[in-house]
């Protein structure tokens, strides 16, 4: 086995590995934070010296600091990935995170907008060039269930106007092809017609005000401003468009496997959270329509 180094060196090597695999900046930031939390609890111990007892104590300490169960679960998952990486590099003999579970918290459902709220958000896009861009971005996110980082990373050639589909590079550099709806295609054509007037980046599909590729933070600000301008009172953030896509497609089709493939989820269990939203929708319809369900 290779000579074990201090935890900070191991964590830096792991983060460099994730960067090489083109993980999104937001994901890298989360992993870096989780590595820092581990180091805050165990110090600069050699990675191979850590045991499951050390990991349990680290989780307990973070829990005592007030971290939520969901955050602790993410920490444990990141640490498990770290030691899995080190084991493949022959830096540790065993993964001390295996078999450990974080404290359970209340299961929160994804934040979604209703069909009417989505129509209110996306209808009447406006003629100003950045309004045209915003309409194309957000129609595409809702039409195809794209993540914010995936939209930011799109190049001109990734959207096929002839085939009405978009090629997306998702987490872990995994590519998938997703259909694009008619409204999104019309909005993209409208944006493509005016894009070159402000373009400095030859490849990027969506641009910022300086003509380069739009940033993730600029996209989020544009969506927030759009919601305010159109009077949408629901909490609107980029991932809510992806959640709304999944929920609405599942409500209409009931095809969980198709939703999984379009979202790019590696595991069906990740997609199954939307079945709870679908059941809520069905229960609401039942309560409103069944003669024996109505309250007198």
PyMOL commands that set and color helices and strands:
alter all, ss='L'
color gray80, all
select helices_A, chain A and resi 7-20+25-42+47-49+52-64+69-88+115-122+129-144+148-152+156-158+171-173+182-195+216-229+238-253+256-263+268-271+273-289
alter helices_A, ss='H'
color red, helices_A
select strands_A, chain A and resi 159-160+165-169+175-179
alter strands_A, ss='S'
color yellow, strands_A
deselect
rebuild
show_as cartoon
